[in-house]
């Protein structure tokens, strides 16, 4: 950054923080995003449950915010499928089906299908994924849903030493950087795919791979390939995180990762910026507006004075006074009956980013 001043400082690198930073950047703001590390998106599959959409459905701007997020994901190379009005039943690591409204493409096409034989592939040494357990459970679950699709478990191994322990992340990193490994994986999948119409694998198809790269991989296998989410950190969630982070850099957002925010600077009803615990000495990031997208940690950053939000997503203290007119909280929305779920986080980030952009703007390029 040419100076420590910008239009909008966003704190937090979860789904709300990403959305807020992108919304402000699309309004031609000079944006800085600061975070200690990945948000909760890496702990889950990256999909949006239908139940979360339903709980948020009465909130104004939900469809607009979700459309903005999906367009951001498409441009980032991790497109989502689905919409706010429909849902699919997608397999989870527990061998049951979750009702999902939107999901990354690699997960979206894994719903039960009548007459379709699916092979579930495990990897030798990968103890966190049991292909036979998954096949047994999904057969049972699909029958209870009156689907006559079938599932069978198979295991593959690799000639190379995969290290100890074998984890989805280790395999996904090999997938990203080693073309020979991808070829070996293609051959292994082809060898077990005969007689099946679909292949399910655990989340191993790269943390940086784009949708185009994965589509080419699936084409070379010769059979549609879908992922099943794994234990945290989820590879599908990590993939969304990495692609979104790269996209924000590409549109001009400056990222400060690994540096915790020590304090939000408040003076006479104005937020002047945040103090970041950078190596050596603290750094003051000054912004015309600040968005806190740190979930339950927002209150501690405000010194415990924060009580609730007003209609403009500004924090109020216990007396009802606005703490800072240029500070916005991408957290629970005013008068919302449900403050949980990624749908609400996307909506909160979208609203906070746009409100901040409407207030700031002195340092935009």
Residue, then its C-alpha position, 0 to 999 in steps of 0.5 A: x500500500x502506498x500509504x497507511x490510508x484507505x477508504x475502507x478497512x475490513x477486519x476478518x477473512x471469513x465469508x462476511x469479510x470477503x463479501x464486504x471487501x468485494x462489495x466495497x472494492x466494486x464501488x471503486x473504494x481503496x480497500x484493505x483486508x486484515x485478518x489473523x487467518x482464515x475464517x470459519x469457511x475452511x471448517x465446512x464444505x463451503x455450501x449454503x444449507x437450505x435451512x439457512x436460506x429459509x431462515x434468512x428469506x425474510x431479510x431485505x436484499x438477500x437475493x441481491x447479496x447471494x447473487x453478488x456472492x455467486x458472481x464473485x465466486x464465478x469470477x474467482x474460479x470457484x463457481x457455485x450452483x443452485x439458487x435461493x429457491x431450490x435445494x438438493x440433497x448432497x452427501x456429507x462425511x457422515x454418510x447422510x444427506x444435507x439439504x443444500x441450496x447452493x454449493x461449489x460445482x464439485x459438490x453440487x452434482x452428487x445428489x441421489x439419482x435414480x438408476x445411476x451407479x456411483x463408485x466411492x473412492x477411498x485412498x489407502x492410508x487415508x483413515x479419515x475417509x471410509x469408502x465402504x462405510x460411506x457406500x453402505x450409509x448412502x445406499x441405506x439413505x437413498x433407499x429411504x428417499x425412494x431413490x434406486x441409485x446404488x453406491x459401491x466402495x473401492x480403494x486406490x493406492x499410489x506407487x509413491x510414498x504419500x508420507x505419514x499421515x496421509x491426509x486430504x490436505x497432503x493429497x490436495x497439495x500434491x494435486x495442485x503442484x505435481x502434474x505427474x501425480x494428477x496423471x497417476x490419479x487419473x489412471x487410478x480412477x479410470x481403473x476402478x470406474x468401469x461399470x459406474x456412471x459417477x465417481x465420488x472422491x473425498x476432498x482431494x482435488x486441490x486447494x488452488x485448482x480452478x473450476x476449469x482445471x478440475x473440469x479438464x481433470x474430470x474430462x480426462x478421467x472420462x466419468x463425472x467426478x464429485x467430491x464428498x466433504x472431509x473433516x476440517x479443514x475441509x478441502x472444498x472450503x479451503x478451495x473457496x477461501x484460496x480462490x476468493x483471496x486471489x480474486x480480492x488481490x486481483x481487484x485491488x484489495x490489499x491483504x494483511x494476513x497473520x496480523x491480529x488487530x489489537x484495537x479499533x481506534x475511536x475518537x469523538x464518535x469517529x473510527x480513525x482506523x485499527x491498530x495492527x500487531x505487525x512484527x517489530x511494532x504496531x501499525x496503524x491502518x487508517x480508513x475513512x470507514x471500518x468494517x468489523x467482520x470478526x463475528x463474536x470477537x467484534x465486541x472485544x475489539x470495541x472494549x465491551x461497550x458495544x451493545x447492539x446495531x442500528x439499522x445502518x449496522x453501526x454499533x450502539x452502546x448501552x445507552x443507545x448512542x452511536x459509537x462511531x458513525x463510520x464503523x460498521x459491524x458485519x454481524x447480526x442484523x437488526x431485528x433478525x430472527x436468525x443470526x447464524x448461517x453463511x447466508x446471513x453472513x453473506x448478507x451482513x458483509x454485503x450490506x456493511x461493505x456497501x454502507x462503508x462505500x457510501x460513507x467513505x471514498x476520499x482515497x479511491x484510485 
